[in-house]
Amino acid sequence: MIITVTLNAAIDKSLSVPNFRLGRRHRTVEQTTLPGGKGVNVARTLKTLGQPVIATGFAGGATGTRIVEALTDESILNDFVRIREESRTNTAVLDPTNGEQTEINERGPAVSGRELELFRDKLMYLARGAAIVVFAGSLPRNVDADVYAGLIKELRRLGLVVVIDTDGDPLRHAVRAEPHVVSPNVLEAEELVGHEFNDDEDRIIAVREIATLGAQEAIMTVPDGCFAQVIDEGEPRLYRVYIEPREAVATVGGGDAFLAGYIAARYGGKPPAECLRFGVACGAESVQRLGAGLIDPQKVERLVGEVDVRRLVAPAEVG
């Protein structure tokens, strides 16, 4: 079983609005409304790929009820802790005429210490039947930035594989707790290591640096694939995984679909390079759709053959 944790779950509305302009009235030409938050998106993709997954986290108020009911309607197994305050609603506006995307994400509910303790107890109970736990997304209000780090340490002691995908201070604390996999995008990685990347050499150095901060494996997603340092045959190896860019319908959730694909392949016992290849194919397929975490497995399989996986030599080792 794979557990996905979404502490700041949401209802995600994605709107396609041609010629979108601030201050004007518009009509959508397409829209989707789905339960969301990064961990929920990962769970949706995993379910579509046929993997055993359960989504957990916090759900509050009428919006929380919608989240739970919609996940159940999607046949995604879930077990959320109900909280007093209202879960958030996020809105993404895509202009199909120029590809620009505008996101408005609510900050989410405040969570009490008691509610957080109830969640910890639930997670440790669910972990008894799990092999992998994925922590993904932002934190709701009143939750300390080191909450992921503490949970990672507990789950590692239980022998589970732990994956983290967040940003800012929660990511910094989490990486020090030595998760098995950390998967930031470029901006999140730049913030984590403290400087911008100018070229591919900087990106290669960055994934090595992130691994030295505590993560066993570091995977940095980019629009055309990823850079990764993963454990392969018992030793750390660097990879650049690339797919020819194609015009995206919407990029929201592409990284979540990548991570789900990588985890699905890993759960299935595939070699690390093939896990990265499959993850990139899932991410590339997902951005052809309006709505995070939505993929067509048959189209993913066709894309797998278009993904190039190259093993790299670390820059410091050249010459």
Contacts in CASP RR format, 6 or more apart in sequence:
PFRMAT RR
TARGET T0000
AUTHOR 0000-0000-0000
METHOD contacts of the structure
MODEL  1
MIITVTLNAAIDKSLSVPNFRLGRRHRTVEQTTLPGGKGVNVARTLKTLG
QPVIATGFAGGATGTRIVEALTDESILNDFVRIREESRTNTAVLDPTNGE
QTEINERGPAVSGRELELFRDKLMYLARGAAIVVFAGSLPRNVDADVYAG
LIKELRRLGLVVVIDTDGDPLRHAVRAEPHVVSPNVLEAEELVGHEFNDD
EDRIIAVREIATLGAQEAIMTVPDGCFAQVIDEGEPRLYRVYIEPREAVA
TVGGGDAFLAGYIAARYGGKPPAECLRFGVACGAESVQRLGAGLIDPQKV
ERLVGEVDVRRLVAPAEVG
1 52 0 8 1.000
1 53 0 8 1.000
1 54 0 8 1.000
1 126 0 8 1.000
1 129 0 8 1.000
1 130 0 8 1.000
1 131 0 8 1.000
2 46 0 8 1.000
2 51 0 8 1.000
2 52 0 8 1.000
2 53 0 8 1.000
2 54 0 8 1.000
2 130 0 8 1.000
2 131 0 8 1.000
2 132 0 8 1.000
2 133 0 8 1.000
2 134 0 8 1.000
2 263 0 8 1.000
2 267 0 8 1.000
3 53 0 8 1.000
3 54 0 8 1.000
3 55 0 8 1.000
3 56 0 8 1.000
3 123 0 8 1.000
3 126 0 8 1.000
3 127 0 8 1.000
3 130 0 8 1.000
3 132 0 8 1.000
3 133 0 8 1.000
3 134 0 8 1.000
4 39 0 8 1.000
4 40 0 8 1.000
4 42 0 8 1.000
4 43 0 8 1.000
4 46 0 8 1.000
4 53 0 8 1.000
4 54 0 8 1.000
4 55 0 8 1.000
4 56 0 8 1.000
4 133 0 8 1.000
4 134 0 8 1.000
4 136 0 8 1.000
5 39 0 8 1.000
5 56 0 8 1.000
5 57 0 8 1.000
5 123 0 8 1.000
5 133 0 8 1.000
5 134 0 8 1.000
5 135 0 8 1.000
5 136 0 8 1.000
5 151 0 8 1.000
6 36 0 8 1.000
6 37 0 8 1.000
6 38 0 8 1.000
6 39 0 8 1.000
6 40 0 8 1.000
6 43 0 8 1.000
6 55 0 8 1.000
6 56 0 8 1.000
6 57 0 8 1.000
6 58 0 8 1.000
6 136 0 8 1.000
6 137 0 8 1.000
7 57 0 8 1.000
7 58 0 8 1.000
7 111 0 8 1.000
7 119 0 8 1.000
7 137 0 8 1.000
7 138 0 8 1.000
7 139 0 8 1.000
7 140 0 8 1.000
7 143 0 8 1.000
7 147 0 8 1.000
8 37 0 8 1.000
8 58 0 8 1.000
8 88 0 8 1.000
8 108 0 8 1.000
8 137 0 8 1.000
8 138 0 8 1.000
8 139 0 8 1.000
8 140 0 8 1.000
9 35 0 8 1.000
9 36 0 8 1.000
9 37 0 8 1.000
9 40 0 8 1.000
9 57 0 8 1.000
9 58 0 8 1.000
9 59 0 8 1.000
9 64 0 8 1.000
9 67 0 8 1.000
9 80 0 8 1.000
9 87 0 8 1.000
9 88 0 8 1.000
10 35 0 8 1.000
10 36 0 8 1.000
10 37 0 8 1.000
10 40 0 8 1.000
10 63 0 8 1.000
10 67 0 8 1.000
10 87 0 8 1.000
10 88 0 8 1.000
10 89 0 8 1.000
10 90 0 8 1.000
10 105 0 8 1.000
10 106 0 8 1.000
10 108 0 8 1.000
11 33 0 8 1.000
11 34 0 8 1.000
11 35 0 8 1.000
11 36 0 8 1.000
11 63 0 8 1.000
11 64 0 8 1.000
11 66 0 8 1.000
11 67 0 8 1.000
11 70 0 8 1.000
11 87 0 8 1.000
11 88 0 8 1.000
11 89 0 8 1.000
11 90 0 8 1.000
12 33 0 8 1.000
12 34 0 8 1.000
12 35 0 8 1.000
12 36 0 8 1.000
12 37 0 8 1.000
12 89 0 8 1.000
12 90 0 8 1.000
12 91 0 8 1.000
12 92 0 8 1.000
12 252 0 8 1.000
12 291 0 8 1.000
12 292 0 8 1.000
13 31 0 8 1.000
13 32 0 8 1.000
13 33 0 8 1.000
13 89 0 8 1.000
13 90 0 8 1.000
13 91 0 8 1.000
13 92 0 8 1.000
14 31 0 8 1.000
14 32 0 8 1.000
14 33 0 8 1.000
14 34 0 8 1.000
14 91 0 8 1.000
14 92 0 8 1.000
14 94 0 8 1.000
14 250 0 8 1.000
14 252 0 8 1.000
14 290 0 8 1.000
14 291 0 8 1.000
14 292 0 8 1.000
15 28 0 8 1.000
15 30 0 8 1.000
15 31 0 8 1.000
15 91 0 8 1.000
15 92 0 8 1.000
15 93 0 8 1.000
15 94 0 8 1.000
16 28 0 8 1.000
16 29 0 8 1.000
16 30 0 8 1.000
16 31 0 8 1.000
16 94 0 8 1.000
16 95 0 8 1.000
16 96 0 8 1.000
16 250 0 8 1.000
16 290 0 8 1.000
17 26 0 8 1.000
17 27 0 8 1.000
17 28 0 8 1.000
17 29 0 8 1.000
17 93 0 8 1.000
17 94 0 8 1.000
17 95 0 8 1.000
18 29 0 8 1.000
18 95 0 8 1.000
18 96 0 8 1.000
18 97 0 8 1.000
19 26 0 8 1.000
19 95 0 8 1.000
19 97 0 8 1.000
20 26 0 8 1.000
20 93 0 8 1.000
20 95 0 8 1.000
20 100 0 8 1.000
20 102 0 8 1.000
29 96 0 8 1.000
30 290 0 8 1.000
31 290 0 8 1.000
32 290 0 8 1.000
32 291 0 8 1.000
34 44 0 8 1.000
34 70 0 8 1.000
34 291 0 8 1.000
34 292 0 8 1.000
34 294 0 8 1.000
35 66 0 8 1.000
35 67 0 8 1.000
35 68 0 8 1.000
35 70 0 8 1.000
35 71 0 8 1.000
35 74 0 8 1.000
36 67 0 8 1.000
36 90 0 8 1.000
36 292 0 8 1.000
37 90 0 8 1.000
37 136 0 8 1.000
37 137 0 8 1.000
37 292 0 8 1.000
38 136 0 8 1.000
38 137 0 8 1.000
38 165 0 8 1.000
38 166 0 8 1.000
38 253 0 8 1.000
38 256 0 8 1.000
39 55 0 8 1.000
39 134 0 8 1.000
39 136 0 8 1.000
39 137 0 8 1.000
39 165 0 8 1.000
39 256 0 8 1.000
40 55 0 8 1.000
40 67 0 8 1.000
40 71 0 8 1.000
40 76 0 8 1.000
41 136 0 8 1.000
41 253 0 8 1.000
41 256 0 8 1.000
41 257 0 8 1.000
41 260 0 8 1.000
41 292 0 8 1.000
41 293 0 8 1.000
42 134 0 8 1.000
42 136 0 8 1.000
42 165 0 8 1.000
42 256 0 8 1.000
42 259 0 8 1.000
42 260 0 8 1.000
42 263 0 8 1.000
42 293 0 8 1.000
43 53 0 8 1.000
43 54 0 8 1.000
43 55 0 8 1.000
43 71 0 8 1.000
43 76 0 8 1.000
43 78 0 8 1.000
43 260 0 8 1.000
44 74 0 8 1.000
44 76 0 8 1.000
44 260 0 8 1.000
44 292 0 8 1.000
44 293 0 8 1.000
44 294 0 8 1.000
45 256 0 8 1.000
45 257 0 8 1.000
45 260 0 8 1.000
45 261 0 8 1.000
45 264 0 8 1.000
45 282 0 8 1.000
45 286 0 8 1.000
45 293 0 8 1.000
45 294 0 8 1.000
45 295 0 8 1.000
46 53 0 8 1.000
46 260 0 8 1.000
46 261 0 8 1.000
46 263 0 8 1.000
46 264 0 8 1.000
47 53 0 8 1.000
47 74 0 8 1.000
47 75 0 8 1.000
47 76 0 8 1.000
48 293 0 8 1.000
48 294 0 8 1.000
48 295 0 8 1.000
48 297 0 8 1.000
49 260 0 8 1.000
49 261 0 8 1.000
49 264 0 8 1.000
49 282 0 8 1.000
49 295 0 8 1.000
49 297 0 8 1.000
49 300 0 8 1.000
50 264 0 8 1.000
51 263 0 8 1.000
51 264 0 8 1.000
51 267 0 8 1.000
53 76 0 8 1.000
53 77 0 8 1.000
54 77 0 8 1.000
54 78 0 8 1.000
54 79 0 8 1.000
54 126 0 8 1.000
54 130 0 8 1.000
55 71 0 8 1.000
55 76 0 8 1.000
55 77 0 8 1.000
55 78 0 8 1.000
55 79 0 8 1.000
55 80 0 8 1.000
56 78 0 8 1.000
56 79 0 8 1.000
56 80 0 8 1.000
56 81 0 8 1.000
56 119 0 8 1.000
56 122 0 8 1.000
56 123 0 8 1.000
56 126 0 8 1.000
57 80 0 8 1.000
57 81 0 8 1.000
57 119 0 8 1.000
58 80 0 8 1.000
58 81 0 8 1.000
58 82 0 8 1.000
58 83 0 8 1.000
58 87 0 8 1.000
58 109 0 8 1.000
58 111 0 8 1.000
58 115 0 8 1.000
58 119 0 8 1.000
58 140 0 8 1.000
59 65 0 8 1.000
59 67 0 8 1.000
59 68 0 8 1.000
59 80 0 8 1.000
59 81 0 8 1.000
59 82 0 8 1.000
59 83 0 8 1.000
59 87 0 8 1.000
60 82 0 8 1.000
60 83 0 8 1.000
60 84 0 8 1.000
60 85 0 8 1.000
60 86 0 8 1.000
60 87 0 8 1.000
60 109 0 8 1.000
61 82 0 8 1.000
61 83 0 8 1.000
61 84 0 8 1.000
61 85 0 8 1.000
61 86 0 8 1.000
61 87 0 8 1.000
62 86 0 8 1.000
63 86 0 8 1.000
63 87 0 8 1.000
63 88 0 8 1.000
63 89 0 8 1.000
64 80 0 8 1.000
64 82 0 8 1.000
64 86 0 8 1.000
64 87 0 8 1.000
67 80 0 8 1.000
67 87 0 8 1.000
68 78 0 8 1.000
68 80 0 8 1.000
71 78 0 8 1.000
72 78 0 8 1.000
79 122 0 8 1.000
79 126 0 8 1.000
81 115 0 8 1.000
81 118 0 8 1.000
81 119 0 8 1.000
81 122 0 8 1.000
83 109 0 8 1.000
83 111 0 8 1.000
83 112 0 8 1.000
83 115 0 8 1.000
84 109 0 8 1.000
84 112 0 8 1.000
84 115 0 8 1.000
85 108 0 8 1.000
85 109 0 8 1.000
85 110 0 8 1.000
85 111 0 8 1.000
86 108 0 8 1.000
86 109 0 8 1.000
87 108 0 8 1.000
87 109 0 8 1.000
88 105 0 8 1.000
88 106 0 8 1.000
88 107 0 8 1.000
88 108 0 8 1.000
88 109 0 8 1.000
89 106 0 8 1.000
90 103 0 8 1.000
90 104 0 8 1.000
90 105 0 8 1.000
90 106 0 8 1.000
91 103 0 8 1.000
91 104 0 8 1.000
92 101 0 8 1.000
92 102 0 8 1.000
92 103 0 8 1.000
92 104 0 8 1.000
92 250 0 8 1.000
92 252 0 8 1.000
93 101 0 8 1.000
93 102 0 8 1.000
93 103 0 8 1.000
93 104 0 8 1.000
94 100 0 8 1.000
94 101 0 8 1.000
94 249 0 8 1.000
94 250 0 8 1.000
94 290 0 8 1.000
95 101 0 8 1.000
96 249 0 8 1.000
99 248 0 8 1.000
101 250 0 8 1.000
101 251 0 8 1.000
101 252 0 8 1.000
103 252 0 8 1.000
105 138 0 8 1.000
107 140 0 8 1.000
107 141 0 8 1.000
108 140 0 8 1.000
108 141 0 8 1.000
109 140 0 8 1.000
109 141 0 8 1.000
110 140 0 8 1.000
110 141 0 8 1.000
110 142 0 8 1.000
111 140 0 8 1.000
111 141 0 8 1.000
111 142 0 8 1.000
111 143 0 8 1.000
112 142 0 8 1.000
113 142 0 8 1.000
116 143 0 8 1.000
116 147 0 8 1.000
120 151 0 8 1.000
123 133 0 8 1.000
123 151 0 8 1.000
123 155 0 8 1.000
124 154 0 8 1.000
124 158 0 8 1.000
127 133 0 8 1.000
127 155 0 8 1.000
127 158 0 8 1.000
127 160 0 8 1.000
130 160 0 8 1.000
131 160 0 8 1.000
131 161 0 8 1.000
131 267 0 8 1.000
132 160 0 8 1.000
132 161 0 8 1.000
132 162 0 8 1.000
132 163 0 8 1.000
132 263 0 8 1.000
132 266 0 8 1.000
132 267 0 8 1.000
133 155 0 8 1.000
133 160 0 8 1.000
133 161 0 8 1.000
133 162 0 8 1.000
133 163 0 8 1.000
134 163 0 8 1.000
134 164 0 8 1.000
134 165 0 8 1.000
134 259 0 8 1.000
134 263 0 8 1.000
135 148 0 8 1.000
135 151 0 8 1.000
135 152 0 8 1.000
135 162 0 8 1.000
135 163 0 8 1.000
135 164 0 8 1.000
135 165 0 8 1.000
135 166 0 8 1.000
135 174 0 8 1.000
136 163 0 8 1.000
136 164 0 8 1.000
136 165 0 8 1.000
136 166 0 8 1.000
136 256 0 8 1.000
136 259 0 8 1.000
137 165 0 8 1.000
137 166 0 8 1.000
137 167 0 8 1.000
138 166 0 8 1.000
138 167 0 8 1.000
138 170 0 8 1.000
139 145 0 8 1.000
139 147 0 8 1.000
139 148 0 8 1.000
139 166 0 8 1.000
139 170 0 8 1.000
145 168 0 8 1.000
145 169 0 8 1.000
145 170 0 8 1.000
145 172 0 8 1.000
145 173 0 8 1.000
146 170 0 8 1.000
146 173 0 8 1.000
147 170 0 8 1.000
148 164 0 8 1.000
148 166 0 8 1.000
148 170 0 8 1.000
148 173 0 8 1.000
148 174 0 8 1.000
148 177 0 8 1.000
149 173 0 8 1.000
149 174 0 8 1.000
149 176 0 8 1.000
149 177 0 8 1.000
150 177 0 8 1.000
152 162 0 8 1.000
152 164 0 8 1.000
152 174 0 8 1.000
152 177 0 8 1.000
152 178 0 8 1.000
152 179 0 8 1.000
153 177 0 8 1.000
153 178 0 8 1.000
155 162 0 8 1.000
156 162 0 8 1.000
156 177 0 8 1.000
156 178 0 8 1.000
156 179 0 8 1.000
161 180 0 8 1.000
161 181 0 8 1.000
161 266 0 8 1.000
162 179 0 8 1.000
162 180 0 8 1.000
162 181 0 8 1.000
163 179 0 8 1.000
163 180 0 8 1.000
163 181 0 8 1.000
163 182 0 8 1.000
163 183 0 8 1.000
163 259 0 8 1.000
163 263 0 8 1.000
164 171 0 8 1.000
164 174 0 8 1.000
164 175 0 8 1.000
164 179 0 8 1.000
164 181 0 8 1.000
164 182 0 8 1.000
164 183 0 8 1.000
164 215 0 8 1.000
165 182 0 8 1.000
165 183 0 8 1.000
165 184 0 8 1.000
165 256 0 8 1.000
165 259 0 8 1.000
166 174 0 8 1.000
166 188 0 8 1.000
167 184 0 8 1.000
167 187 0 8 1.000
167 188 0 8 1.000
167 191 0 8 1.000
168 188 0 8 1.000
168 191 0 8 1.000
168 192 0 8 1.000
171 182 0 8 1.000
171 184 0 8 1.000
171 188 0 8 1.000
171 191 0 8 1.000
171 192 0 8 1.000
172 192 0 8 1.000
174 182 0 8 1.000
175 182 0 8 1.000
175 192 0 8 1.000
175 210 0 8 1.000
175 213 0 8 1.000
175 214 0 8 1.000
175 215 0 8 1.000
176 213 0 8 1.000
176 214 0 8 1.000
177 214 0 8 1.000
178 214 0 8 1.000
178 215 0 8 1.000
178 216 0 8 1.000
179 214 0 8 1.000
179 215 0 8 1.000
179 216 0 8 1.000
180 215 0 8 1.000
180 216 0 8 1.000
180 217 0 8 1.000
181 215 0 8 1.000
181 216 0 8 1.000
181 217 0 8 1.000
181 218 0 8 1.000
181 219 0 8 1.000
181 262 0 8 1.000
182 210 0 8 1.000
182 215 0 8 1.000
182 217 0 8 1.000
182 218 0 8 1.000
182 219 0 8 1.000
183 218 0 8 1.000
183 219 0 8 1.000
183 220 0 8 1.000
183 221 0 8 1.000
183 255 0 8 1.000
183 258 0 8 1.000
183 259 0 8 1.000
183 262 0 8 1.000
184 192 0 8 1.000
184 210 0 8 1.000
184 220 0 8 1.000
184 221 0 8 1.000
185 220 0 8 1.000
185 221 0 8 1.000
185 222 0 8 1.000
185 255 0 8 1.000
186 197 0 8 1.000
186 203 0 8 1.000
186 220 0 8 1.000
186 221 0 8 1.000
186 222 0 8 1.000
189 197 0 8 1.000
189 203 0 8 1.000
189 206 0 8 1.000
189 207 0 8 1.000
189 210 0 8 1.000
189 220 0 8 1.000
190 196 0 8 1.000
190 197 0 8 1.000
190 206 0 8 1.000
192 210 0 8 1.000
192 213 0 8 1.000
193 206 0 8 1.000
193 209 0 8 1.000
193 210 0 8 1.000
196 202 0 8 1.000
197 203 0 8 1.000
197 206 0 8 1.000
200 227 0 8 1.000
200 240 0 8 1.000
201 315 0 8 1.000
203 220 0 8 1.000
203 222 0 8 1.000
203 227 0 8 1.000
204 227 0 8 1.000
204 238 0 8 1.000
204 240 0 8 1.000
204 312 0 8 1.000
204 314 0 8 1.000
204 315 0 8 1.000
205 314 0 8 1.000
205 315 0 8 1.000
205 316 0 8 1.000
206 220 0 8 1.000
206 227 0 8 1.000
207 218 0 8 1.000
207 219 0 8 1.000
207 220 0 8 1.000
207 227 0 8 1.000
207 228 0 8 1.000
207 229 0 8 1.000
207 238 0 8 1.000
208 218 0 8 1.000
208 229 0 8 1.000
208 238 0 8 1.000
208 314 0 8 1.000
210 218 0 8 1.000
210 220 0 8 1.000
210 229 0 8 1.000
211 217 0 8 1.000
211 218 0 8 1.000
211 229 0 8 1.000
211 236 0 8 1.000
216 231 0 8 1.000
217 228 0 8 1.000
217 229 0 8 1.000
217 230 0 8 1.000
217 231 0 8 1.000
218 228 0 8 1.000
218 229 0 8 1.000
219 226 0 8 1.000
219 227 0 8 1.000
219 228 0 8 1.000
219 230 0 8 1.000
219 262 0 8 1.000
219 276 0 8 1.000
220 226 0 8 1.000
220 227 0 8 1.000
220 228 0 8 1.000
221 254 0 8 1.000
221 255 0 8 1.000
221 258 0 8 1.000
223 245 0 8 1.000
223 251 0 8 1.000
224 242 0 8 1.000
224 243 0 8 1.000
224 244 0 8 1.000
224 245 0 8 1.000
225 241 0 8 1.000
225 242 0 8 1.000
225 243 0 8 1.000
225 258 0 8 1.000
225 280 0 8 1.000
225 284 0 8 1.000
226 239 0 8 1.000
226 240 0 8 1.000
226 241 0 8 1.000
226 258 0 8 1.000
226 276 0 8 1.000
226 280 0 8 1.000
227 238 0 8 1.000
227 239 0 8 1.000
227 240 0 8 1.000
227 241 0 8 1.000
228 238 0 8 1.000
228 239 0 8 1.000
228 241 0 8 1.000
228 276 0 8 1.000
229 236 0 8 1.000
229 237 0 8 1.000
229 238 0 8 1.000
229 239 0 8 1.000
230 236 0 8 1.000
230 237 0 8 1.000
230 239 0 8 1.000
230 272 0 8 1.000
230 275 0 8 1.000
230 276 0 8 1.000
231 237 0 8 1.000
231 272 0 8 1.000
232 271 0 8 1.000
232 272 0 8 1.000
232 273 0 8 1.000
237 272 0 8 1.000
237 311 0 8 1.000
238 311 0 8 1.000
238 312 0 8 1.000
238 313 0 8 1.000
238 314 0 8 1.000
239 272 0 8 1.000
239 273 0 8 1.000
239 276 0 8 1.000
239 309 0 8 1.000
239 310 0 8 1.000
239 311 0 8 1.000
239 312 0 8 1.000
240 309 0 8 1.000
240 310 0 8 1.000
240 312 0 8 1.000
241 276 0 8 1.000
241 277 0 8 1.000
241 280 0 8 1.000
241 307 0 8 1.000
241 308 0 8 1.000
241 309 0 8 1.000
241 310 0 8 1.000
242 280 0 8 1.000
242 307 0 8 1.000
242 308 0 8 1.000
242 310 0 8 1.000
243 280 0 8 1.000
243 281 0 8 1.000
243 284 0 8 1.000
243 303 0 8 1.000
243 306 0 8 1.000
243 307 0 8 1.000
243 308 0 8 1.000
244 306 0 8 1.000
246 284 0 8 1.000
246 288 0 8 1.000
248 287 0 8 1.000
248 288 0 8 1.000
249 287 0 8 1.000
249 288 0 8 1.000
249 289 0 8 1.000
249 290 0 8 1.000
250 287 0 8 1.000
250 289 0 8 1.000
250 290 0 8 1.000
250 291 0 8 1.000
251 287 0 8 1.000
252 291 0 8 1.000
252 292 0 8 1.000
253 286 0 8 1.000
253 287 0 8 1.000
253 291 0 8 1.000
253 292 0 8 1.000
253 293 0 8 1.000
254 283 0 8 1.000
254 286 0 8 1.000
254 287 0 8 1.000
254 292 0 8 1.000
254 293 0 8 1.000
255 283 0 8 1.000
255 286 0 8 1.000
256 286 0 8 1.000
256 292 0 8 1.000
256 293 0 8 1.000
257 279 0 8 1.000
257 282 0 8 1.000
257 283 0 8 1.000
257 285 0 8 1.000
257 286 0 8 1.000
257 287 0 8 1.000
257 292 0 8 1.000
257 293 0 8 1.000
257 295 0 8 1.000
258 279 0 8 1.000
258 280 0 8 1.000
258 282 0 8 1.000
258 283 0 8 1.000
258 286 0 8 1.000
259 279 0 8 1.000
260 279 0 8 1.000
260 282 0 8 1.000
260 293 0 8 1.000
261 275 0 8 1.000
261 278 0 8 1.000
261 279 0 8 1.000
261 281 0 8 1.000
261 282 0 8 1.000
261 283 0 8 1.000
262 275 0 8 1.000
262 276 0 8 1.000
262 278 0 8 1.000
262 279 0 8 1.000
262 282 0 8 1.000
264 278 0 8 1.000
264 282 0 8 1.000
265 274 0 8 1.000
265 275 0 8 1.000
265 278 0 8 1.000
265 279 0 8 1.000
266 272 0 8 1.000
266 275 0 8 1.000
270 278 0 8 1.000
273 309 0 8 1.000
273 311 0 8 1.000
274 309 0 8 1.000
276 309 0 8 1.000
277 304 0 8 1.000
277 305 0 8 1.000
277 307 0 8 1.000
277 309 0 8 1.000
278 300 0 8 1.000
278 304 0 8 1.000
280 307 0 8 1.000
281 300 0 8 1.000
281 301 0 8 1.000
281 303 0 8 1.000
281 304 0 8 1.000
281 305 0 8 1.000
281 306 0 8 1.000
281 307 0 8 1.000
282 295 0 8 1.000
282 300 0 8 1.000
283 295 0 8 1.000
284 303 0 8 1.000
284 307 0 8 1.000
285 295 0 8 1.000
285 296 0 8 1.000
285 299 0 8 1.000
285 300 0 8 1.000
285 303 0 8 1.000
286 292 0 8 1.000
286 293 0 8 1.000
286 294 0 8 1.000
286 295 0 8 1.000
288 299 0 8 1.000
289 295 0 8 1.000
END
